[in-house]
Amino acid sequence: MRAQARQQLELDGYPESRSQLRFLADMRYGGQNSELSIPLPSELLTPSVITELQEAFAQAHHQMYGYRSDGEPVQLMALRVVARGLADTTRVPEQLRLAHAALPGGESSEPDRSVYFGPELGWWSSPVISRQDLDRRPAEGPLIVEEYDATTVVPPGCRIALDDWSNMVVDIG
């Protein structure tokens, strides 16, 4: 498994210096129907490593379920390797640069809503748009952005746009 994982990483453009392998054992007590993934202390399964692995499983089981069953047989269900290619440069930008632009998305599917922004700003008529109407161009507040599980209110004087990963970023200027 180790050789196959290294070979696949090489084919994907990740030399050994930019790759990481983790070896795991999926284990459970006899009669259980779910396993816990336990990191292997060594790639070689010697009797002492198996004893160490059983103890690591018992501790993980106690942490997860609140008990350990030292008298019960432990089943080794699978051995796995997790191979990760590590990028040579970070994919996180140092900062976001937002350009000034008009509201994206065109017409709102709902009428404006009256929103109270506290005693200093008072009531404002705020357009309502869908999150899908946002893009990388900043939209000026006041604005209400709705999605199936959340609503984001952008106050007057603030801007909202999507970053490279489609996260909503509110610039409070």
C-alpha positions in Angstrom: 0.0 0.0 0.0 2.9 2.3 0.8 4.5 1.8 -2.6 1.2 2.2 -4.4 0.4 5.5 -2.5 3.8 6.9 -3.2 3.5 6.0 -6.9 0.1 7.7 -7.2 1.4 10.8 -5.5 4.4 10.9 -8.0 2.0 10.5 -10.9 0.0 13.4 -9.5 3.1 15.6 -9.4 4.0 15.3 -5.7 7.6 14.1 -5.0 8.3 12.4 -1.7 9.5 15.6 -0.2 6.0 17.1 -0.7 3.9 14.1 0.3 2.6 12.7 3.5 1.4 9.2 4.3 -0.7 8.1 7.3 -1.3 4.5 8.2 -4.5 3.6 10.0 -6.1 0.5 11.3 -9.9 0.3 11.5 -10.7 -1.7 14.6 -13.7 -2.7 16.8 -14.7 -5.0 19.6 -16.2 -8.3 18.5 -20.0 -7.9 17.8 -19.8 -4.1 17.2 -21.0 -2.7 13.9 -18.7 0.4 13.6 -15.0 0.8 13.7 -12.6 3.4 15.0 -9.6 4.4 12.9 -6.4 4.2 14.9 -3.1 5.5 13.7 -0.5 2.7 13.3 2.5 3.2 15.6 4.7 1.5 12.9 4.3 0.3 9.4 5.5 -3.2 10.5 3.0 -5.2 12.4 5.2 -7.0 15.0 3.6 -8.6 18.1 4.7 -5.5 20.2 3.2 -3.1 17.7 -0.1 -5.1 17.7 -0.1 -4.9 21.6 0.5 -1.1 21.4 -2.3 -0.8 18.7 -4.8 -2.7 20.9 -4.1 -0.4 23.8 -4.4 2.7 21.5 -7.8 1.3 20.4 -9.0 0.7 24.0 -8.1 4.2 24.9 -9.8 5.7 21.8 -12.9 3.6 22.5 -13.0 4.8 26.1 -12.6 8.4 24.9 -15.4 8.0 22.3 -17.8 5.8 24.2 -16.9 6.1 27.9 -15.8 2.5 28.5 -13.2 -0.1 27.5 -13.7 -3.8 27.4 -10.2 -5.3 28.0 -11.6 -8.9 28.1 -13.3 -8.6 24.7 -11.5 -9.6 21.5 -10.5 -6.8 19.2 -11.1 -7.2 15.5 -8.8 -5.6 12.9 -11.2 -4.8 10.1 -9.0 -2.9 7.6 -5.6 -1.4 7.1 -5.5 1.9 5.3 -3.1 4.4 4.0 -4.1 8.1 3.6 -1.8 9.8 1.0 -1.7 13.6 0.8 0.1 15.7 -1.7 1.3 19.0 -0.1 1.2 22.1 -2.3 4.6 23.9 -2.8 2.9 27.3 -2.2 0.0 28.3 0.0 -3.4 28.5 -1.6 -4.6 31.1 0.9 -4.2 34.7 -0.3 -2.3 37.2 1.8 -5.1 39.6 1.5 -8.3 40.2 -0.5 -8.5 43.0 -2.9 -12.1 44.1 -3.6 -12.8 46.4 -6.6 -15.6 48.9 -6.5 -18.6 47.9 -8.7 -22.3 48.1 -9.0 -24.7 45.6 -7.4 -24.3 42.2 -9.2 -27.2 40.0 -10.0 -29.7 42.4 -11.5 -33.2 42.6 -10.2 -34.2 41.4 -6.8 -36.7 38.5 -6.6 -38.3 40.2 -3.6 -39.3 43.7 -2.8 -37.1 45.9 -0.7 -37.4 45.5 3.1 -37.4 48.2 5.7 -34.5 47.5 8.1 -33.7 49.3 11.3 -29.9 50.0 11.7 -30.0 51.5 15.2 -30.6 55.0 16.5 -27.8 56.6 14.5 -28.8 55.3 11.1 -32.5 54.6 11.6 -34.6 52.9 9.0 -33.4 52.0 5.5 -35.0 50.5 2.5 -32.8 47.4 1.7 -32.8 45.3 -1.4 -33.1 41.5 -0.9 -31.0 39.3 -3.1 -30.1 35.6 -3.2 -26.6 34.5 -2.2 -26.3 33.1 -5.7 -26.5 36.7 -7.1 -23.2 37.6 -5.4 -19.9 37.4 -7.2 -16.4 38.9 -6.7 -17.7 42.4 -7.5 -18.6 44.2 -4.2 -22.2 45.0 -3.7 -23.0 48.1 -1.6 -25.1 48.0 1.6 -27.7 48.3 2.8 -28.5 44.9 1.5 -30.0 41.6 2.6 -28.5 38.4 1.3 -30.7 35.3 1.7 -29.8 31.7 1.4 -31.6 28.5 2.4 -30.2 28.4 5.9 -29.0 32.0 6.7 -29.6 35.7 6.1 -26.8 38.2 6.0 -27.5 41.9 6.6 -25.0 44.3 5.0 -25.3 47.7 6.8 -25.2 51.0 4.9 -21.6 52.0 4.1 -20.4 48.4 4.0 -19.8 46.1 1.0 -20.1 42.4 0.4 -18.4 40.2 -2.2 -17.3 36.6 -2.7 -13.7 35.6 -2.3 -11.8 32.9 -4.3 -13.5 30.1 -2.4 -17.1 31.6 -2.6 -17.0 32.8 1.0 -19.0 35.9 1.7 -16.7 38.7 2.8 -18.2 41.9 4.3 -16.0 45.0 4.2 -17.1 47.3 7.0 -14.9 50.1 5.3 
